[in-house]
Amino acid sequence: MAPRAGTSESAATRIVLLALAAGQFLMALDSSVMNVSIATVAEDVGTTVTGVQGAITAYTLVMAMFMIPGGKVGALIGRKRAFMIGCVIYGCGSLTTALAPNLPVLLLGWSFLEGIGAALILPAIVALVASNFATERRPAAYGLVAAAGAVAIAVGPLIGGVATTYFSWRWVFAGEVVMVLGILVLAGRITDALIGERPRIDLVGTVLSALGLGIFVYGVLRSDEWGWFQPKPDAPSWLGVSLVVWFMLAGLLLVWLFLRWEARMVKRRREPLVDPGMLHNKQLTGGLTMFFFQYLVQMGVFFVVPLYLSVALGLSALKTGARILPLSVTLLAAAILIPRYFPDVSPRRVVRLGTLALLAGAVVLMAALDADAGAEVVTLPLLLIGLGMGALASQLGSVTVSAVPEAQSAEVGGVQNAVTNLGASIGTALAGSIMIAALTSSFLTSVEQNPAIPSEVKSRATVELESGVPFLSDAQLESALDDAGTSNKVTEAALDANDEARIDGLRAALAILAFAALLAMFFTSRIPKTQPRSTGP
C-alpha cells in the first residue's frame, strides 16, 4: 500500500524515491561510462579494444536474456527482496570489475554479475514505484526514476572521462560499490507489495524467453560487423545472407514459441512467466511501443552526438560530456515539472508533444551539422531532445503499470525493460550501420570524383573500403596516410573527403532516427487521454 500523506511519510517517500532513482541511475551508467575509456581498460587488463567491447556487449545480452525472468523472481520472493538481492549481486560485480586483472575476471564481474543484478533490479523498480506511491503520484515518481536513467547515460562519458583522465577507470566501479551500499541503506524505507500465493518459476518459458531475446539482441549487436542483409567481406553468412538476419529470425521464432507456451500454461491454469493476455491490452501495448521508440531514438542520439563532438570536432571526453549536459537540464525539468504543475494533463497529449520534440531535435541537428560548424550547434537540438525524453518519461511508466492490476506490476516491469533494451540495442546498431554505409558511399564518391587522386589509388581505395570506411578523426586518417607513404596532395584530398563523408554519415543516422520518431507518432493513439486515478482508500 502506498504511504499516506504527512510530514514524516512525505520524507519517507522522498527517501524511497531517492533509492529507486539511484538504482535506475546506476543501472544506466554502465551503458555509457566506459565508452570513452575502452582503450585504457583494454591496456590495463591485457586485452584488445574488441575484447572490452565484447564485455559491454555481453552485459547487454545478459540483461536482455534475464529481464523477463527477473521480473517474475520479484513476484516469487518479493519485489523489495529482489531489488536488494539484485543490488548485492550488482555490487559484487562492480567490485570484481574494479579489481579485475584480466579479461575473464572483467567478463565475470561486469558482464555476468552486473547483468544478473540489473535483471533483478530494473523490473523491481517498476513494481516498487507502484507499491509505494498513490496512483495520482506515480507519473511524477516514474518520471524522476526514468530521468535518472537518462541523465546517467548523458553524464556517463563525462564521469568516465574525469575518472580515466585524473584517476583510473577502476574508480568508477569502486564508486558504484559505494553507491550500492548507500542504496541498500535507503532501501530499508521501501514498502514491499503484498505477495499472494507464491508462483512457481516457469522453467521452459524462462529458457525460451532468454534464448529468444538473447539471440535476437546478439544478431542486432553484430550487425555493424557482419552487415544487416548483405554480408560484409569475410563476414559469416548462410545462403548468401548475413547471419544477422538468421539470428534475428531465430530469436523471433523462439519468442513466438515462448508466447505459445505461455498461452498453453494459462489454458492449463498454471502460473505463466508472463500472461500473454496482457499483450491484448491496448493501453499496455501502446505504452510499451512508445518505450521502444523512445529508447531507439534516445540511444541513437547518444551514439551520434558524442561521435560528432569527439571525432569530427576533436573534443576531449570532458568537453564532450559538458556539451551533452544541456540535454539533462530539459530532461529533468520536463520529467519533474509536468506531473507537478499539470497533474491532470492528457498523457496522450504529453507523449505526442514529447515525440514531436524528439523529431524536431533530430531534424534541427541534422540541418545544423556542417564541416565548418562548431560544438555550439548541438545545444538547441539537445535541449529539444531532452525536453522530449523528459515528457515521455513523465507519462509512460504510469501508463504501462496502470494498464494492469498492481499484482502484475513486476511482470510489466520485466517486459517493459526487455522492450527498452531491444529499442536501445536496435537504435545504436541502426544509427551506426546507416552512418557507416552513408560515410562509405560519400567517401568513395568524393575519391572517385577528385582528379588529384591517381586512378590506381582510386581503384585500391574502392576495393579496400567496400567493407565500410571507419569513422576516423583527421589526425587518425593523416597518421594512416603518412604510414602508407601517400603524397601531400593525396593526403589533403583524402582529408577533405573524410570531412564531408563524416557529416554525411552523421546526417544519415539522424535522418533514420527522425524517421523513427515520426513513425512513433502513429502509435500515440493507444496512449490514454486521462490520467489514472486511485479507486481505493
PyMOL commands that set and color helices and strands:
alter all, ss='L'
color gray80, all
select helices_A, chain A and resi 7-29+38-44+49-77+79-98+103-132+135-166+170-189+203-221+223-226+243-267+276-280+282-312+317-341+347-368+375-401+406-449+455-464+474-484+488-521+524-526
alter helices_A, ss='H'
color red, helices_A
select strands_A, chain A and resi 237-238+241-242
alter strands_A, ss='S'
color yellow, strands_A
deselect
rebuild
show_as cartoon
